[in-house]
Amino acid sequence: MKNIAILGSTGSIGVSTVDVVTRNPARFAVYALAAGRNLELLKKQIERFRPRIASVIDEDHAMRLTDMLGRSSQTKVLWGLEGYREVATCREVNMVVSAIVGAAGLIPTVDAIDAGKDIALANKETMVMAGSLVVEKARTRGIAILPVDSEHGAIFQCLVGHNRADVRKIILTASGGPFFRLPRDEMHEVTVEDALKHPNWDMGAKITIDSATMMNKGLEVIEAKWLFDVDIDRIEVVIHPQSIVHSLVEYRDGSVIAQLGVPDMKGPIAYALSYPGRLDDVIAPLNLAATGTLEFFSPDCEKFKNLELAYRAAASGGTTPAVLNAANEVAVDAFIKGTIGFMDMPDVVEEVIAGHDPKEPHTIEDVIEADRNGRDSAAKIVERLSSQH
């Protein structure tokens, strides 16, 4: 029996994790849950699993959840960062599913590692912002970090049983999002509604927007560098609109090994939870004959500038990836609110990282400071751009 805490239990990854756990009650038990504002769904999850603790975004939501659960509930309700940290370090838990979106997932994930918990990692920002520190912490503690992103889960599977010294390069696939075939001169007219229509995956708003700008793939490139200890110039991105080949690894002899499957996040989640074993019938079988043609294209980094900016930030190193991520989160939030346009987002990110003086982070506090500076700089640029519209 594996005891699990889920950070981000009401998000898309969290809901899929709950589904996997529910189907395998003899394998997994849920001891702690953390969510944001979706109290109705969290209440259902609490009633299903009866966790020791649950945490929400703030005290007001905690009071409302407590009232919804009633006096008979045995679940301790917490809130805010301290609540998330307690969920991540719950004594009975031995694996934490890190699925909080954005920089908010960093501190609880690091706390979980410090507390000796294995990590099923869906929060890519943890590695983007603080990869060197996180990898060293995990190595020192003997902690396993198992990737949950479909691409990184695929790479992980393609590496199992092979000598890492034989790896020539890693190939991350990307769907291309909803605008892969849209002419560049029409992208200035993209609306929030347009950007939220992903062709293959059901994800939250922030990640879906990141997919539309290809920032999501840029962040995954940086994450792959740290997860698999591969230099950034040995990580390639290819557009694969069908999202059937989830990623590939090329070896020194020219062989390329790929992991395929229907686009369903329950697959990589289940593998991370059950590794080194596998669970029965997690996703629908792949019917290659019915799937038809699989296409692959090189990305257009002029059209999707965020991908090139992520490579640039990774090459700069130090605190630059943390600042890249911070600027992007501010830009995406501004776009969703209608403050700036779709093509303004990469401009915000580019200006912020261009003005950043990278430093080598020695502590998580150094990373948090860089994140704060990146947000402050991005907010000023957003304000300027919004006044021009």
Sine and cosine of phi, psi and omega as CSV:
sin_phi,cos_phi,sin_psi,cos_psi,sin_omega,cos_omega
0.00,0.00,0.78,-0.62,0.03,-1.00
-0.96,-0.29,0.82,-0.57,0.00,-1.00
-1.00,-0.02,0.81,-0.59,-0.20,-0.98
-0.86,-0.52,0.60,-0.80,0.25,-0.97
-0.91,-0.42,0.65,-0.76,-0.01,-1.00
-0.89,-0.46,0.91,-0.41,0.11,-0.99
-1.00,-0.02,0.93,-0.38,-0.07,-1.00
1.00,-0.07,0.71,0.71,-0.15,-0.99
-0.95,0.32,-0.34,0.94,-0.02,-1.00
-0.99,-0.17,-0.01,1.00,0.10,-1.00
-0.98,0.17,0.00,-1.00,-0.08,-1.00
-0.89,0.45,-0.67,0.74,0.04,-1.00
-0.93,0.37,-0.67,0.74,0.02,-1.00
-0.87,0.50,-0.69,0.72,0.00,-1.00
-0.90,0.43,-0.66,0.75,0.04,-1.00
-0.91,0.41,-0.60,0.80,0.06,-1.00
-0.89,0.45,-0.69,0.72,0.04,-1.00
-0.85,0.52,-0.64,0.77,0.02,-1.00
-0.89,0.45,-0.71,0.70,0.02,-1.00
-0.88,0.47,-0.70,0.71,-0.01,-1.00
-0.90,0.43,-0.68,0.73,-0.03,-1.00
-0.88,0.48,-0.58,0.81,-0.01,-1.00
-0.98,0.22,-0.17,0.99,-0.05,-1.00
-0.73,-0.69,0.87,0.49,-0.08,-1.00
-0.91,0.42,-0.36,0.93,0.03,-1.00
-0.99,0.15,-0.23,0.97,-0.05,-1.00
-0.98,-0.21,-0.51,0.86,-0.15,-0.99
-0.70,-0.71,0.56,-0.83,0.12,-0.99
-0.75,-0.66,0.67,-0.74,-0.01,-1.00
-0.99,-0.14,0.87,-0.50,-0.03,-1.00
-0.97,-0.26,-0.34,0.94,-0.06,-1.00
-0.42,-0.91,0.59,-0.81,-0.01,-1.00
-0.73,-0.68,0.60,-0.80,0.11,-0.99
-0.73,-0.68,0.72,-0.69,0.00,-1.00
-0.65,-0.76,-0.13,-0.99,0.00,-1.00
-0.95,-0.30,-1.00,-0.07,-0.10,-1.00
-0.88,-0.48,-0.09,1.00,-0.06,-1.00
-0.99,0.14,0.98,0.17,-0.12,-0.99
-0.95,0.32,-0.57,0.82,-0.01,-1.00
-0.88,0.48,-0.72,0.69,0.00,-1.00
-0.93,0.36,-0.66,0.75,0.02,-1.00
-0.88,0.47,-0.64,0.77,0.03,-1.00
-0.85,0.52,-0.68,0.73,0.02,-1.00
-0.90,0.44,-0.65,0.76,0.02,-1.00
-0.91,0.41,-0.65,0.76,0.02,-1.00
-0.90,0.43,-0.67,0.74,0.01,-1.00
-0.92,0.40,-0.50,0.86,0.01,-1.00
-0.97,0.26,-0.71,0.70,-0.14,-0.99
-0.98,-0.20,-0.33,0.94,-0.06,-1.00
0.76,0.65,0.85,0.53,-0.03,-1.00
-0.94,0.35,0.35,-0.94,0.04,-1.00
-0.90,0.43,-0.68,0.74,-0.02,-1.00
-0.66,-0.75,0.43,-0.90,0.11,-0.99
-0.60,-0.80,0.55,-0.83,-0.03,-1.00
-0.73,-0.68,0.53,-0.85,0.02,-1.00
-0.77,-0.63,-0.06,-1.00,-0.21,-0.98
-0.92,0.40,-0.62,0.78,-0.07,-1.00
-0.42,-0.91,0.06,-1.00,-0.10,-1.00
-0.91,0.42,-0.61,0.79,0.01,-1.00
-0.87,0.50,-0.72,0.70,0.03,-1.00
-0.92,0.38,-0.54,0.84,0.04,-1.00
-0.90,0.43,-0.67,0.74,0.01,-1.00
-0.91,0.41,-0.65,0.76,0.02,-1.00
-0.91,0.41,-0.66,0.76,0.02,-1.00
-0.91,0.42,-0.67,0.75,0.03,-1.00
-0.85,0.53,-0.68,0.73,0.03,-1.00
-0.91,0.42,-0.64,0.77,-0.01,-1.00
-0.91,0.41,-0.59,0.81,-0.04,-1.00
-0.97,0.23,-0.50,0.86,0.01,-1.00
0.99,0.10,0.21,-0.98,-0.10,-1.00
-0.92,0.39,-0.39,0.92,-0.06,-1.00
-0.97,0.22,-0.22,0.97,-0.04,-1.00
-0.92,0.39,0.68,-0.74,0.04,-1.00
-0.99,-0.14,0.03,1.00,-0.02,-1.00
-0.99,0.10,0.80,-0.60,0.05,-1.00
-0.98,0.19,0.81,-0.59,-0.04,-1.00
-0.98,-0.20,0.82,-0.58,-0.01,-1.00
-0.85,-0.53,0.01,-1.00,0.00,-1.00
-0.43,-0.90,0.29,-0.96,0.10,-0.99
0.93,0.36,-0.16,-0.99,-0.04,-1.00
-0.85,0.53,-0.68,0.74,-0.01,-1.00
-0.90,0.44,-0.58,0.81,0.06,-1.00
-0.91,0.41,-0.68,0.73,0.04,-1.00
-0.89,0.45,-0.61,0.80,0.01,-1.00
-0.92,0.40,-0.60,0.80,0.02,-1.00
-0.94,0.35,-0.62,0.79,0.08,-1.00
-0.87,0.49,-0.69,0.72,-0.06,-1.00
-0.92,0.38,-0.38,0.92,-0.08,-1.00
-0.90,-0.43,0.24,0.97,-0.01,-1.00
-0.76,0.65,0.77,-0.63,-0.17,-0.99
-0.85,0.52,-0.63,0.78,-0.07,-1.00
-0.97,0.23,-0.23,0.97,-0.11,-0.99
-0.99,0.12,0.66,-0.75,0.13,-0.99
-0.88,-0.47,-0.11,0.99,0.13,-0.99
-0.63,-0.78,0.72,-0.69,0.04,-1.00
-0.93,-0.38,0.82,-0.58,0.13,-0.99
-1.00,0.02,0.94,-0.35,-0.06,-1.00
-1.00,-0.07,0.99,-0.14,-0.09,-1.00
-0.78,-0.63,0.26,0.97,0.16,-0.99
-0.92,0.39,0.71,-0.71,-0.05,-1.00
-0.99,0.16,0.71,-0.71,0.14,-0.99
1.00,0.04,-0.17,-0.99,-0.05,-1.00
-0.88,0.47,-0.37,0.93,-0.01,-1.00
-0.87,0.49,-0.36,0.93,-0.01,-1.00
-0.99,0.13,-0.18,0.98,-0.12,-0.99
-0.89,0.46,-0.84,0.54,-0.13,-0.99
-0.89,0.45,-0.73,0.68,0.05,-1.00
-0.87,0.50,-0.59,0.81,0.00,-1.00
-0.92,0.38,-0.69,0.73,0.05,-1.00
-0.89,0.45,-0.65,0.76,0.05,-1.00
-0.86,0.50,-0.65,0.76,0.01,-1.00
-0.89,0.46,-0.67,0.75,0.04,-1.00
-0.89,0.45,-0.72,0.69,0.02,-1.00
-0.87,0.50,-0.49,0.87,-0.01,-1.00
-1.00,0.06,0.04,1.00,0.07,-1.00
1.00,0.08,0.36,0.93,-0.01,-1.00
-1.00,-0.07,0.68,-0.74,0.18,-0.98
-0.93,0.37,0.47,-0.89,-0.11,-0.99
-0.86,-0.51,0.80,-0.60,0.25,-0.97
-0.99,-0.12,0.97,-0.24,-0.27,-0.96
-0.99,-0.12,0.93,-0.37,0.16,-0.99
-0.95,-0.32,-0.27,0.96,-0.01,-1.00
-1.00,0.10,1.00,-0.01,-0.09,-1.00
-0.90,0.43,-0.42,0.91,-0.04,-1.00
-0.89,0.46,-0.45,0.89,0.05,-1.00
-0.83,0.55,-0.73,0.69,0.00,-1.00
-0.98,0.22,-0.58,0.81,0.01,-1.00
-0.89,0.46,-0.72,0.70,-0.09,-1.00
-0.98,0.21,-0.64,0.76,-0.19,-0.98
-0.66,-0.75,0.62,0.78,-0.10,-1.00
-0.80,0.60,-0.74,0.67,-0.07,-1.00
-0.90,0.45,-0.65,0.76,-0.01,-1.00
-0.94,0.33,-0.67,0.74,-0.04,-1.00
-0.92,0.40,-0.70,0.72,0.01,-1.00
-0.88,0.48,-0.66,0.75,0.00,-1.00
-0.92,0.38,-0.65,0.76,0.05,-1.00
-0.87,0.48,-0.72,0.69,-0.02,-1.00
-0.90,0.44,-0.66,0.76,0.01,-1.00
-0.90,0.44,-0.71,0.70,-0.02,-1.00
-0.89,0.45,-0.63,0.77,-0.05,-1.00
-1.00,0.08,-0.16,0.99,-0.06,-1.00
0.94,0.33,0.56,0.83,-0.06,-1.00
-1.00,-0.07,0.66,-0.75,0.09,-1.00
-1.00,0.02,0.77,-0.64,0.14,-0.99
-0.93,-0.36,0.94,-0.34,-0.08,-1.00
-0.96,-0.29,0.86,-0.51,-0.11,-0.99
-0.95,0.31,0.64,-0.76,0.02,-1.00
-0.95,-0.30,-0.45,0.90,0.12,-0.99
-0.78,0.63,0.63,-0.77,-0.05,-1.00
-0.86,0.51,-0.62,0.79,-0.03,-1.00
-0.93,0.36,-0.72,0.69,-0.03,-1.00
-0.96,0.29,-0.54,0.84,0.12,-0.99
-0.89,0.45,-0.60,0.80,0.04,-1.00
-0.92,0.40,-0.71,0.70,0.02,-1.00
-0.87,0.50,-0.70,0.71,0.01,-1.00
-0.82,0.57,-0.69,0.73,0.00,-1.00
-0.93,0.36,-0.58,0.82,0.01,-1.00
-0.95,0.32,-0.33,0.94,-0.01,-1.00
-1.00,-0.01,-0.38,0.93,-0.07,-1.00
-0.86,0.50,0.79,-0.61,0.04,-1.00
1.00,0.06,0.05,1.00,-0.02,-1.00
-0.88,-0.47,0.42,-0.91,0.03,-1.00
-0.98,0.21,0.85,-0.52,-0.03,-1.00
-0.87,0.49,-0.45,0.89,0.02,-1.00
-0.92,0.38,-0.29,0.96,-0.01,-1.00
-1.00,0.04,-0.08,1.00,-0.04,-1.00
-0.97,0.26,0.81,-0.59,0.08,-1.00
-1.00,0.01,-0.74,0.68,0.05,-1.00
-0.34,-0.94,0.30,-0.95,0.07,-1.00
-0.95,-0.30,0.68,-0.74,-0.01,-1.00
-0.87,-0.50,0.94,-0.34,0.04,-1.00
-1.00,0.00,0.77,-0.64,0.08,-1.00
-1.00,-0.02,0.48,-0.88,0.03,-1.00
-0.69,-0.73,0.65,-0.76,0.00,-1.00
-0.93,0.38,-0.44,0.90,-0.12,-0.99
1.00,-0.02,-0.17,0.99,0.04,-1.00
0.92,0.40,-0.21,-0.98,-0.09,-1.00
-0.97,0.24,-0.18,0.98,-0.13,-0.99
-0.90,-0.44,0.30,0.95,-0.04,-1.00
-0.85,0.53,-0.64,0.77,-0.04,-1.00
-0.98,-0.19,0.08,1.00,0.02,-1.00
-0.98,0.20,0.77,-0.64,0.04,-1.00
-0.84,0.54,0.59,-0.81,-0.06,-1.00
-0.85,0.52,-0.61,0.79,-0.06,-1.00
-0.95,0.31,-0.14,0.99,0.05,-1.00
-0.99,-0.14,-0.11,0.99,-0.10,-1.00
-0.96,0.28,-0.32,0.95,0.06,-1.00
-0.92,0.39,-0.33,0.94,-0.03,-1.00
-1.00,-0.06,0.02,1.00,-0.05,-1.00
-0.90,0.45,0.73,-0.68,0.05,-1.00
-0.98,-0.18,0.19,-0.98,0.06,-1.00
-0.87,0.49,-0.67,0.74,0.01,-1.00
-0.87,0.50,-0.66,0.75,0.04,-1.00
-0.88,0.48,-0.72,0.69,-0.09,-1.00
-0.93,0.36,-0.36,0.93,-0.02,-1.00
-1.00,0.04,0.05,1.00,0.00,-1.00
-0.99,-0.14,0.98,0.20,0.03,-1.00
-0.96,0.27,0.68,-0.73,-0.09,-1.00
-0.95,0.30,-0.41,0.91,-0.15,-0.99
-0.81,-0.58,-0.54,0.84,-0.17,-0.99
-0.91,-0.42,0.53,-0.84,0.09,-1.00
-0.97,-0.23,0.97,-0.25,-0.09,-1.00
-0.74,-0.68,0.17,-0.99,0.08,-1.00
-0.93,0.36,0.20,-0.98,-0.11,-0.99
-0.87,0.50,-0.73,0.69,-0.09,-1.00
-0.89,0.45,-0.73,0.68,-0.02,-1.00
-0.92,0.39,-0.58,0.81,0.02,-1.00
-0.91,0.41,-0.66,0.75,0.07,-1.00
-0.90,0.44,-0.68,0.74,0.04,-1.00
-0.87,0.50,-0.60,0.80,0.04,-1.00
-0.92,0.40,-0.62,0.79,-0.01,-1.00
-0.91,0.41,-0.52,0.85,0.03,-1.00
-1.00,-0.08,-0.12,0.99,-0.10,-1.00
0.93,0.37,0.22,0.98,0.16,-0.99
-0.90,0.43,-0.56,0.83,0.01,-1.00
-0.84,0.55,-0.66,0.75,0.00,-1.00
-0.95,0.32,-0.58,0.81,0.06,-1.00
-0.88,0.47,-0.68,0.73,0.05,-1.00
-0.90,0.44,-0.60,0.80,0.01,-1.00
-0.92,0.39,-0.54,0.84,0.08,-1.00
-0.87,0.49,-0.73,0.68,0.00,-1.00
-0.91,0.41,-0.66,0.75,0.03,-1.00
-0.87,0.48,-0.67,0.74,-0.01,-1.00
-0.89,0.46,-0.60,0.80,0.03,-1.00
-0.81,0.59,-0.71,0.71,-0.06,-1.00
-0.99,0.12,-0.63,0.78,-0.02,-1.00
-0.89,0.45,-0.62,0.78,-0.14,-0.99
-0.91,-0.42,0.13,0.99,0.08,-1.00
0.80,0.60,0.81,0.58,-0.03,-1.00
-0.83,-0.56,0.71,-0.70,0.04,-1.00
-0.87,0.48,0.53,-0.85,-0.10,-0.99
-0.88,0.47,-0.50,0.87,-0.01,-1.00
-0.98,0.20,-0.01,1.00,0.08,-1.00
-0.94,-0.34,0.33,0.95,0.07,-1.00
-0.88,-0.47,0.87,-0.48,-0.07,-1.00
-0.91,-0.41,0.52,-0.86,0.07,-1.00
-0.89,-0.45,0.73,-0.69,0.13,-0.99
-0.79,-0.61,0.59,-0.80,0.06,-1.00
-0.99,0.13,0.78,-0.62,0.01,-1.00
-0.70,-0.72,1.00,-0.01,-0.17,-0.99
-0.87,0.50,-0.44,0.90,-0.06,-1.00
-0.98,0.20,-0.30,0.95,0.01,-1.00
0.81,0.58,0.64,0.77,0.07,-1.00
-0.99,-0.17,-0.70,0.72,0.12,-0.99
-1.00,0.08,0.92,-0.40,-0.16,-0.99
-1.00,0.07,-0.39,0.92,0.19,-0.98
0.11,-0.99,0.15,-0.99,-0.11,-0.99
-0.61,-0.79,0.36,-0.93,0.11,-0.99
-0.78,-0.63,0.79,-0.61,0.05,-1.00
-0.98,-0.18,0.73,-0.68,-0.02,-1.00
-0.97,-0.24,0.21,-0.98,-0.15,-0.99
-0.88,0.47,-0.41,0.91,0.01,-1.00
-1.00,0.07,0.03,1.00,-0.01,-1.00
1.00,-0.10,-0.16,0.99,0.05,-1.00
-0.93,0.37,0.62,-0.78,0.06,-1.00
-0.84,-0.55,0.83,-0.56,0.01,-1.00
-0.95,-0.32,0.76,-0.65,-0.04,-1.00
-0.85,-0.52,0.41,-0.91,0.14,-0.99
-0.91,-0.42,0.80,-0.60,-0.06,-1.00
-0.88,-0.48,0.41,-0.91,0.07,-1.00
0.12,-0.99,0.28,-0.96,0.07,-1.00
-0.91,0.42,0.48,-0.88,-0.01,-1.00
-0.96,0.27,1.00,-0.04,-0.03,-1.00
-0.53,-0.85,0.90,-0.44,-0.09,-1.00
-0.91,0.41,-0.25,0.97,0.03,-1.00
-0.90,0.44,-0.43,0.90,0.02,-1.00
-0.88,0.47,-0.88,0.47,0.01,-1.00
-0.90,0.43,-0.51,0.86,0.05,-1.00
-0.90,0.45,-0.75,0.66,-0.03,-1.00
-0.88,0.47,-0.63,0.78,0.00,-1.00
-0.91,0.41,-0.66,0.75,0.02,-1.00
-0.91,0.42,-0.65,0.76,-0.02,-1.00
-0.94,0.34,-0.57,0.82,-0.13,-0.99
-0.98,-0.19,-0.11,0.99,-0.06,-1.00
-0.79,0.62,0.70,-0.72,0.19,0.98
-1.00,-0.01,0.12,0.99,0.05,-1.00
-1.00,-0.03,-0.12,-0.99,0.05,-1.00
-0.69,-0.72,0.41,-0.91,0.02,-1.00
-0.98,-0.17,0.37,-0.93,0.00,-1.00
-0.99,0.17,0.67,-0.74,0.25,-0.97
0.75,0.67,0.80,0.60,-0.02,-1.00
-0.98,0.21,-0.70,0.72,0.00,-1.00
-0.78,-0.63,0.22,-0.97,0.02,-1.00
-0.91,0.41,0.62,-0.79,0.04,-1.00
-0.88,0.47,0.49,-0.87,0.01,-1.00
-1.00,0.05,0.85,-0.53,0.05,-1.00
-0.98,-0.21,0.99,-0.11,-0.08,-1.00
-0.90,0.43,-0.60,0.80,-0.01,-1.00
-0.89,0.45,-0.61,0.79,0.01,-1.00
-0.98,0.21,-0.41,0.91,-0.03,-1.00
-0.93,0.38,-0.64,0.77,0.04,-1.00
0.99,0.13,-0.54,-0.84,-0.13,-0.99
-0.94,0.35,0.71,-0.71,0.13,-0.99
-0.95,-0.32,0.81,-0.58,-0.08,-1.00
-0.94,-0.34,0.48,-0.88,0.04,-1.00
-0.64,-0.77,0.69,-0.73,-0.04,-1.00
-0.64,-0.77,0.43,-0.90,0.14,-0.99
-0.98,0.22,0.62,-0.79,0.01,-1.00
-0.95,0.31,0.53,-0.85,0.08,-1.00
-1.00,-0.09,0.99,-0.17,-0.09,-1.00
-0.98,0.20,-0.16,0.99,0.16,-0.99
-0.98,0.18,-0.64,0.77,0.03,-1.00
-0.96,0.28,-0.66,0.75,0.01,-1.00
-0.92,-0.39,0.97,0.24,-0.13,-0.99
-0.90,0.44,-0.44,0.90,-0.04,-1.00
-0.86,0.51,-0.53,0.85,0.01,-1.00
-0.90,0.43,-0.71,0.70,0.04,-1.00
-0.90,0.43,-0.60,0.80,0.01,-1.00
-0.91,0.42,-0.59,0.81,0.03,-1.00
-0.92,0.40,-0.68,0.73,0.08,-1.00
-0.88,0.48,-0.64,0.76,0.00,-1.00
-0.90,0.44,-0.68,0.74,0.01,-1.00
-0.91,0.41,-0.65,0.76,0.02,-1.00
-0.90,0.44,-0.64,0.77,0.01,-1.00
-0.93,0.38,-0.59,0.81,0.04,-1.00
-0.92,0.39,-0.64,0.77,0.09,-1.00
0.96,0.29,-0.29,-0.96,-0.01,-1.00
0.85,0.52,-0.76,-0.65,-0.05,-1.00
-1.00,0.04,-0.01,1.00,-0.06,-1.00
-0.88,0.48,-0.69,0.72,0.04,-1.00
-0.87,0.49,-0.58,0.82,0.04,-1.00
-0.90,0.43,-0.64,0.77,0.01,-1.00
-0.94,0.34,-0.64,0.77,0.10,-1.00
-0.82,0.58,-0.77,0.64,-0.02,-1.00
-0.89,0.45,-0.68,0.73,0.00,-1.00
-0.88,0.48,-0.73,0.68,0.00,-1.00
-0.88,0.48,-0.63,0.77,0.01,-1.00
-0.91,0.41,-0.67,0.74,0.01,-1.00
-0.88,0.47,-0.65,0.76,0.04,-1.00
-0.91,0.42,-0.68,0.73,-0.03,-1.00
-0.91,0.42,-0.69,0.73,0.01,-1.00
-0.89,0.45,-0.70,0.72,0.03,-1.00
-0.86,0.51,-0.68,0.74,0.01,-1.00
-0.91,0.42,-0.63,0.78,0.04,-1.00
-0.91,0.42,-0.71,0.70,0.00,-1.00
-0.87,0.49,-0.58,0.82,0.00,-1.00
-0.99,0.15,-0.09,1.00,0.02,-1.00
0.99,0.12,0.24,0.97,-0.04,-1.00
-0.98,0.21,-0.60,0.80,0.02,-1.00
-0.76,-0.65,0.23,-0.97,0.00,-1.00
-1.00,0.03,0.14,-0.99,-0.05,-1.00
-0.86,0.51,-0.72,0.69,-0.06,-1.00
-0.98,0.18,-0.10,1.00,0.11,-0.99
-0.97,0.25,-0.43,0.90,-0.10,-1.00
-0.86,0.52,-0.79,0.61,0.03,-1.00
-0.90,0.43,-0.47,0.88,0.04,-1.00
-0.91,0.42,-0.63,0.77,0.06,-1.00
-0.88,0.48,-0.75,0.66,-0.04,-1.00
-0.88,0.47,-0.70,0.71,-0.04,-1.00
-0.88,0.47,-0.68,0.74,-0.02,-1.00
-0.92,0.40,-0.62,0.78,-0.01,-1.00
-0.91,0.41,-0.75,0.66,-0.06,-1.00
-0.95,0.31,-0.47,0.88,0.05,-1.00
-0.91,0.42,-0.52,0.85,-0.01,-1.00
-1.00,-0.06,0.08,1.00,-0.06,-1.00
-1.00,-0.03,0.69,-0.72,0.09,-1.00
-0.98,-0.18,0.98,-0.19,-0.12,-0.99
-0.93,0.38,0.62,-0.79,0.08,-1.00
-0.77,-0.64,0.43,-0.90,0.03,-1.00
-0.98,0.18,0.87,-0.49,0.00,-1.00
-0.97,0.25,0.77,-0.64,0.03,-1.00
-0.97,-0.24,-0.31,0.95,0.01,-1.00
-0.64,-0.77,0.26,-0.96,0.08,-1.00
-0.89,0.45,-0.52,0.85,0.03,-1.00
-0.88,0.47,-0.59,0.81,0.06,-1.00
-0.88,0.47,-0.63,0.77,0.02,-1.00
-0.92,0.39,-0.69,0.72,0.01,-1.00
-0.88,0.47,-0.64,0.77,0.03,-1.00
-0.90,0.44,-0.68,0.74,0.03,-1.00
-0.89,0.45,-0.66,0.75,0.04,-1.00
-0.86,0.50,-0.71,0.70,-0.01,-1.00
-0.89,0.45,-0.69,0.73,0.02,-1.00
-0.89,0.45,-0.65,0.76,0.02,-1.00
-0.89,0.45,-0.64,0.77,0.02,-1.00
-0.92,0.40,-0.67,0.74,0.01,-1.00
-0.88,0.47,-0.70,0.71,0.01,-1.00
-0.90,0.43,-0.69,0.72,-0.02,-1.00
-0.90,0.43,-0.64,0.77,0.00,-1.00
-0.87,0.49,-0.63,0.78,0.02,-1.00
-0.92,0.40,-0.64,0.77,0.01,-1.00
-0.93,0.37,-0.66,0.75,0.04,-1.00
-0.87,0.50,-0.69,0.73,0.01,-1.00
-0.87,0.49,-0.66,0.76,0.03,-1.00
-0.91,0.42,-0.71,0.70,-0.02,-1.00
-0.91,0.41,-0.63,0.78,-0.02,-1.00
-0.90,0.43,-0.53,0.85,0.01,-1.00
-0.95,0.31,-0.31,0.95,-0.02,-1.00
-1.00,0.02,-0.25,0.97,-0.05,-1.00
-0.99,0.16,0.00,0.00,0.00,0.00
